[in-house]
Amino acid sequence: MHETSGNIISLLFLASSFSDFITQMKCLNAIQDDNASVLADLEEASAELNAKLAELTQAKDDALSEEQKAAEALDQVSAAQAALEERTASDVAAVYATVTDALDAASRAGQPLVAAGTITLAGEVAALLRG
């Protein structure tokens, strides 16, 4: 208030006439009104930017959470795939051992057609287990 009063008194003494003083006061009031309008616009823009920042921060947090969930799901799928591959390899090895035993038994018994059928069956079983 003191600074404004000083400015008004300065304008009064610097004015060449009362009319000049009134003109200067009108200009000063117009500038002050424009400044108030600009400040209000600035505060509104600041509030909008803060709201957008909060929105983006929440979106970033959500994205990070989804990324972590996806990474955990990928780890689970990778572990399940590894377990399945291990089990499949074990199953193929067991089928191979059984077929080898059957072929040996068929050969010893002198039954080559049974041995050929066992080989075909073993190939199909192995393909199913791999596929």
Buried (B, 14 or more C-beta within 10 A) or exposed (E): EEEEEEEBEEBEEEBEEEEEBEEBBEEBEEEEEEEEEEEEEEEEEEEEEEEEEEEEEEEEEEEEEEEEEEEEEEEEEEEEEEEEEEEBEEBBEEBEEEBEEBBEEBEEEEEEEBBEEBBEEBEEBBEEBEE
